């Protein structure tokens, strides 16, 4: 049985052909409350149909089905972000080319990192005060999201520096007084859980590889509340059905 599972995983990770999804939709009205809250995203634009009809949507309650040998996540994050954006849905730092994540024989370039409070995914039923998403794309347009949970605890110094400069108004960008190192909000352990999912914002495109790190970092209650204040409330999509897709660790 173990050999069968290992073979299955190899096929899943090495041979799966994914559709290249677009990043979060711009120029369309959607949000987390009111008329176009998550349950109504599909009504905001015809291209958002997967937000209602998709079968491999994210976020999910993560419960690993198979204990397998996942390929290592090899990071080469050598370039820092110089500015921070409040796009009305999240706080986001974009990066210049040169940062990469290699998984097996696939190389993904780091595009940006953004934040949700509370966490979008949950882990065995546990929610967290905050979750960071590192969004990557390979040369064929396939997306990989590396997710990091933050539990309540000591204040995070990297977030403190970032929060100090983040714009308080939507659709504003600010230059960072201290360049943001993406490695500074990653745990020492890169052990992760893998599943196939979607963007968590419209158009909810599927075919996104999700690698969720098992080890959370800490964030203070005040830091999590500051993000909620700037976003004018929670910016997490509700949990979606896992359906029959495998969740691997």
C-alpha positions in Angstrom: 0.0 0.0 0.0 2.9 2.4 0.9 4.5 1.8 -2.5 1.2 2.5 -4.2 0.8 5.8 -2.3 4.3 6.9 -3.1 3.7 6.1 -6.8 0.5 8.1 -6.7 2.2 11.1 -5.2 4.9 11.0 -7.8 2.4 11.1 -10.6 0.4 13.8 -8.9 3.4 16.1 -8.3 5.5 15.4 -11.4 3.0 14.9 -14.1 0.0 17.0 -13.2 -0.8 19.6 -15.9 -2.3 22.7 -14.4 -4.2 25.5 -16.0 -2.5 28.9 -15.7 -4.8 31.0 -13.6 -5.0 34.8 -13.5 -4.1 36.6 -10.4 -6.7 38.4 -8.3 -9.1 40.4 -10.4 -8.6 44.1 -10.7 -11.2 46.7 -11.7 -14.2 44.8 -10.4 -16.2 45.5 -7.2 -15.9 42.7 -4.7 -15.2 42.5 -1.0 -15.7 40.7 2.2 -18.9 42.3 3.4 -22.1 43.7 1.9 -23.6 43.1 -1.5 -20.5 41.5 -3.1 -19.2 39.5 -0.1 -17.7 36.0 -0.8 -21.0 34.2 -1.2 -21.9 36.7 -3.9 -18.6 37.0 -5.7 -19.9 35.1 -8.7 -22.6 37.8 -9.2 -20.0 40.6 -9.4 -18.7 39.5 -12.8 -19.4 36.6 -15.2 -15.7 35.6 -15.1 -16.0 34.9 -11.3 -18.1 31.8 -11.9 -15.6 29.4 -10.3 -16.1 31.2 -7.0 -19.4 29.4 -6.8 -19.0 26.4 -9.2 -15.4 25.4 -8.6 -14.7 21.9 -7.1 -11.1 22.6 -5.9 -11.5 25.9 -4.1 -9.3 27.4 -1.3 -9.3 27.9 1.6 -10.0 24.6 3.3 -9.7 23.0 6.7 -6.4 21.2 6.2 -6.4 17.5 7.3 -3.7 15.5 5.8 -4.8 12.2 4.1 -1.4 10.7 3.3 2.0 10.8 5.0 4.4 10.8 2.1 7.9 12.0 1.1 7.1 15.4 -0.4 9.9 17.1 -2.4 11.9 19.8 -0.5 11.1 23.5 -0.9 14.4 25.1 -1.9 14.2 28.9 -1.4 16.5 31.5 -3.0 15.1 34.8 -1.7 17.9 37.2 -2.2 16.0 40.4 -3.1 13.9 42.6 -0.8 10.7 44.5 -1.4 10.9 48.3 -1.5 7.3 49.4 -1.2 4.0 48.3 0.3 0.5 48.4 -1.3 -3.0 48.7 0.3 -5.2 47.5 -2.6 -8.4 47.6 -0.6 -8.4 43.8 -0.1 -5.0 43.1 1.5 -1.6 44.6 2.4 0.9 43.4 -0.3 4.6 43.6 -0.9 5.9 42.9 -4.4 9.4 41.8 -5.2 11.8 42.3 -8.1 12.8 39.4 -10.2 15.4 37.0 -8.9 13.6 35.4 -5.9 12.8 31.8 -6.6 11.3 28.6 -5.0 12.4 25.3 -6.5 10.3 22.2 -6.0 11.6 19.1 -7.8 12.5 20.2 -11.3 10.1 23.2 -11.3 11.3 26.8 -10.5 8.8 29.3 -9.4 9.5 33.1 -9.2 8.3 35.0 -6.1 5.9 37.7 -7.2 4.4 39.1 -3.9 3.4 38.3 -0.4 0.1 39.5 1.2 -1.8 39.0 4.4 -5.2 37.8 5.7 -6.7 38.2 9.1 -7.9 35.9 10.5 -6.3 33.0 8.6 -8.1 31.7 5.5 -7.1 28.1 5.8 -7.5 26.3 9.1 -5.3 23.4 10.4 -7.3 20.4 11.8 -10.1 22.8 12.7 -7.8 25.5 14.2 -7.9 29.1 13.0 -5.0 31.5 13.4 -5.0 35.3 13.8 -3.2 35.8 10.5 -1.9 34.0 7.4 0.7 35.2 4.9 0.6 34.0 1.2 3.8 34.0 -0.8 2.6 34.0 -4.4 4.9 32.4 -7.1 4.6 31.7 -10.8 6.7 29.4 -13.0 7.7 30.0 -16.7 4.5 28.3 -17.9 2.3 30.5 -15.8 1.5 27.9 -13.1 1.0 29.4 -9.6 2.2 28.1 -6.3 1.2 29.7 -3.0 3.4 29.2 0.1 1.3 29.8 3.2 2.5 30.7 6.7 0.3 30.8 9.7 0.8 33.3 12.6 -0.3 32.4 16.1 -0.9 34.9 18.9 2.3 35.5 20.9 5.2 37.9 20.8 5.2 40.8 18.4 6.8 40.1 15.0 9.6 42.6 14.4 9.5 42.3 10.6 5.8 43.0 10.6 6.3 45.9 13.0 8.5 47.6 10.5 6.1 46.8 7.6 3.0 47.9 9.5 4.6 51.2 10.3 4.7 52.1 6.7 1.6 50.4 5.3 -1.0 52.8 3.8 -4.1 53.3 5.8 -6.3 54.1 2.7 -7.2 51.8 -0.2 -5.3 51.9 -3.5 -2.3 53.6 -2.0 1.4 52.6 -2.2 4.1 53.7 0.2 7.9 53.4 0.0 9.3 51.3 2.8 11.7 53.0 5.2 13.2 49.5 5.7 13.3 47.1 2.8 11.3 44.0 3.5 13.1 40.6 3.5 10.6 37.8 2.6 12.8 35.3 4.5 12.1 37.3 7.7 8.6 35.9 8.0 9.4 32.2 7.3 10.0 29.6 10.1 13.2 27.6 10.4 11.4 24.4 9.4 10.1 24.2 5.8 8.0 21.0 6.5 4.7 21.5 4.7 1.3 20.1 3.7 0.4 20.1 0.0 -2.9 20.2 -1.8 -4.3 21.5 -5.2 -6.5 24.5 -4.8 -7.5 27.9 -6.2 -7.0 31.6 -5.7 -8.8 32.7 -2.5 -10.0 35.9 -4.3 -11.9 36.5 -7.5 -11.7 35.1 -10.1 -11.0 32.0 -7.9 -9.0 30.3 -10.6 -8.2 26.7 -9.9 -5.0 24.8 -10.6 -3.0 26.6 -7.8 -0.4 24.5 -5.9 -0.7 25.1 -2.2 2.2 24.4 0.1 1.2 25.3 3.7 4.0 25.3 6.3 3.4 23.3 9.4 5.3 25.6 11.8 3.5 28.9 12.7 5.2 32.2 13.5 4.0 34.6 16.2 2.1 37.9 15.9 0.9 40.0 18.7 -2.8 40.6 19.3 -2.2 44.3 18.5 -0.5 43.6 15.2 -3.3 41.3 14.0 -5.8 44.0 15.1 -4.0 46.7 13.2 -4.4 44.7 10.0 -8.1 44.3 10.7 -8.4 48.0 11.4 -6.7 49.0 8.1 -8.8 46.5 6.1 -11.9 47.7 7.9 -12.7 44.1 9.1 -11.7 40.5 8.3 -10.3 39.8 4.8 -10.6 36.0 4.9 -12.7 34.0 2.5 -14.8 31.3 4.3 -13.8 27.7 4.2 -14.6 25.8 1.0 -15.4 22.0 0.7 -12.3 19.9 0.3 -14.3 17.4 -1.8 -12.2 14.3 -3.0 -8.8 15.9 -3.5 -5.8 14.4 -1.6 -4.1 16.4 1.1 -0.4 15.3 1.5 2.2 15.8 4.2 
